[in-house]
Amino acid sequence: MAKAVEASGGTSGEGIIKYWNSLNKYPGYFGDYTFTPTQHNGYSTDQVVMSEASTAKNGAFNLAPGYK
């Protein structure tokens, strides 16, 4: 959010939305975030996987059964 305010030059919703919609492969904890005017969840469907509960320790996680 701080980067969005800095890049857009203020706290207007329109400026922040414009910044977020320009993000492409921004590094995140579970993958790279990409936002567009029609894609608002940050991850494309092919990047979404399930992990086993409580396995995100030390930056690593185990995929849930059924994922490779």
C-alpha positions in Angstrom: 0.0 0.0 0.0 2.8 2.4 0.8 4.4 1.8 -2.6 1.0 2.5 -4.2 0.6 5.8 -2.4 4.2 6.8 -3.3 3.9 5.8 -6.9 0.5 7.4 -7.4 1.5 10.6 -5.6 -1.3 10.4 -3.1 -4.1 8.5 -1.4 -6.8 8.8 -3.9 -8.6 5.5 -4.6 -8.3 6.1 -8.4 -4.5 6.5 -8.2 -4.0 3.4 -6.0 -6.2 1.3 -8.2 -4.3 2.5 -11.3 -1.0 1.5 -9.5 -2.3 -2.0 -8.4 -3.7 -2.7 -11.9 -0.2 -2.0 -13.3 1.5 -4.7 -11.1 2.9 -7.5 -13.1 4.7 -10.4 -11.4 5.4 -8.5 -8.2 7.2 -10.9 -5.8 5.0 -12.2 -2.9 5.1 -14.8 -0.2 3.3 -17.5 -2.2 3.9 -16.4 -5.7 4.1 -13.4 -8.0 1.2 -10.9 -7.9 -0.3 -9.6 -11.1 -3.3 -7.3 -11.1 -5.3 -6.0 -14.1 -8.6 -4.1 -14.4 -10.4 -7.5 -14.6 -8.0 -9.7 -12.5 -8.2 -8.5 -8.9 -7.1 -11.5 -6.7 -3.4 -11.2 -7.6 -2.9 -14.8 -8.8 -3.9 -16.4 -12.0 -5.9 -19.6 -11.5 -2.9 -21.7 -12.6 -0.8 -20.4 -9.7 -3.3 -21.2 -7.0 -2.6 -24.5 -5.1 -3.6 -25.7 -1.7 -1.1 -26.4 1.0 -1.4 -28.6 4.0 -2.4 -26.8 7.2 0.3 -25.4 9.4 3.2 -26.3 6.9 4.3 -22.7 6.1 7.3 -22.9 8.4 10.6 -21.1 7.6 9.2 -20.0 4.2 8.4 -23.5 3.0 5.1 -25.4 2.7 3.9 -28.8 1.6 1.4 -29.2 -1.2 -1.9 -30.7 -0.3 -2.6 -34.2 -1.5 -3.4 -34.2 -5.2 -1.0 -31.4 -6.2 2.4 -32.1 -7.8 
